[in-house]
Structure formats: structure tokens, C-alpha cells
Amino acid sequence: MSLVNATGETSPIKGTARVMSESYNTDASDWSNVSISTTQRDLVSCVTRYHELSPSRFEDTDTPFVIAEFGCATGAASVLPLKVIIQAVRKLSPQMPIQVFLNDLPENHHSLAIAAVTEGLTPLFEDVFIMVAGKDFTEQVFPAGTVDLAYSNMTLMILP
């Protein structure tokens, strides 16, 4: 069984989950760009508010600042929000390492997400570590207290 996307390309279905096609970034670019542009200010506000509530967290540069993005798809839509978050963190704590978890369904093409985000972030920032969490995000993905900032530009409507 497979799904057909807007360009007529088919994507296999495993169970109830769709496997991301390589053209997902192109197919979703119009609405994803609107979502991304409207959340940038909110992402900076979240980092600023976190600093106001817990300034010591930004002094501990031995512990990376952990960012989790739920619903990364193939990664192109992840780059700008992550740049915004990393710039906000680095403004408050220039030496803090950053650990990024790109999360999507286990069937996702995670290699595309890693490649897109690495290409978009690595030339700009040092000490940024990009990883994947391939677990269905309708369930708990990370242990409590292990993520500093979690967000989703694309999948908020299905997060529990």
C-alpha cells in the first residue's frame, strides 16, 4: 500500500505511518514557510524567558543545551528555527554546546534530515551536535528533564 503526494510520487505505508518521500520539503514548502516565519519571535522569547527563570542553566557550559524538534520530516524546514534558537542561546551563553534531536516517526528518511540540518547549521556554528530520535512522537520520546527546549513547527496538532 502507498500514498500519493501532490506531485504524484508514491510513498510506502508501514502500519499507519507514512514514509517521507524525498520531495516532502518541496511539497510542504508554502505552508511550512508561513509556520516557520510566524514562530521565530516565539522561539527567541522562549529562550529569553528560560534564561530569566533559570540563569544558572546558561552558566553551565559543561552540559549541552538540548533542543528537540518534533516532526522534522526531511529537515529543510528545521534549519531556520534551529538557527534562531541557537543564536538566542549563544547570545546568552556563547560557549554553550548545543545538542539537537530531530524527531520523527521511525519510518522517516532520517538521513535526509541529518544531511539538511548539518548542511544548514554546521558552517555557522561550532559545538552543535545533531542526532535523531526515531520514535512516534504521540508517545513520550525523551526522559523527563533531559530537554531544554522542545518545539514543533509542523506537528503541534498531533502532539499529546
N, C-alpha and C positions, 0 to 999 in steps of 0.2 A: 504494500500500500504506500502511496506517496501523496504529497500535497503539491499543488501547482502555485507558484508565486506570480507576482504581477507581470513578470517578463516571460512567463510560460515555462520557466525552468522547474523541474520537479525536485522535491526534497523527500527522502525516505522518512517514514514514521517508525519510531521504535516505541512500542507501548502506546502511550498517549502523547509522547513528546515529539516534536518536530526537530529534525536535524537541520541546523542552519546551513543554508546554501551560501556559496562564496559571493553571491551577488546581493546578500542581505543589506550590506552597507549602502549600496546604491538604491535599492528598492525602498529603504526606510529613510532616506536622507531628508526629504522635505519635512516630515513631522518630527523627526529626531532633532533636526537643527533648531526648530522652534522650541522644543523642550529644553535643549541644552542652553540656548541663549537666555531663556527665562529663568534658569536656575543658578546662573553664575553668581549673582549677587547673594543669593541664599546660601550657597556653599561657603563663600567668604564669611558671611555672617555667622554661620555655624562654627567655623574655626575660631573666629574672634570671640564668640560667646564662650566656647570651650576654654579658651585662654583666660577669659575673665573669671570663670568659675574654678579653674584649676591651673593657675600659672606655673605651679611646680612641675606639672606634666611636660611643659615645654622647656624646662631646665634640665630634664633627664635625657641627655642626648645619648646615653648608653642603650636606651630602649627605643626601637624604631617607632615612629608614628605609623599606625596601621590604618589603611584605608581599604574598605571593601565596597566594591561596586556590584550590585545585584542586577543581573540581566545584561552582561557585557556584549552579548551577541558575538560579532566578529571583530570588535574592538575599535573601529574607526570613530564611533560616537563617544568612546571613552576618553579620548586624548584631551580634548579641550576641558571637560570638567576636572580631570585629574591635574592638568596644568594649573588650573585656577586654585585647586585645593593645595597643591604642593607649593605654589608661590605664596599663598597665605600662611602656610606653616613655616616656610623658610623666612618669611618676613619677621616672624616672631622668634624663630629658632633656626638660624642659618646652618648650623652644624648637625641638625637632627636627621638621621637616616629615615627614609620613607619605605615602608613595605606596602605594596599594592596587591590586593587579592581581586582578581577578576573572577566573578562568579557567574555561572550559567548552568544550564542543565548538563548532565553528564554526556549527552549526545551532541553537544555543541562542538563546533570546529575550534577548539581552544588554541590550536597552533596559529590560526588566523588572528585571534585576539591578542595573543602574546606578541606576534610579529608587528601588528599595527600599533600597539601601545609602546612597545620597545622602540620602534622607529620614531614615534611621536615624542617620547619623553627622554630617552637616553642622551641624545645630543644636547639637551637643555639642562639636565640635572645630573649631578653625581650622587652616589649613595641612594639610588632608587632601585628597589628590588621588586620585580614583577613576578607574581605567582598566580596560579589558577586554583580555584576551588570548584570542582565539578560535582556539585550536589544540588538537588532540586531545592530551590530557594523558597518553596512553600513550607519547608521544614527548617528547623534551626541548622545553620551551616557552621557557625563558629562557636567555640565555648564562650560562656558569659565572661565579660570583662576583658576580652582579648582584642577588640576592635575599637579604635579611637573615633573613627567617622565612617559610617555606612550610608550609602545613598543609592538611589536608582533613578535614572532619567527616564527609563523606558518601561519599567515593570511595577511601578508602585501599586497599580490596581490589583495585582495578584499577590502582593506580599501579605503574610498573615499579620 
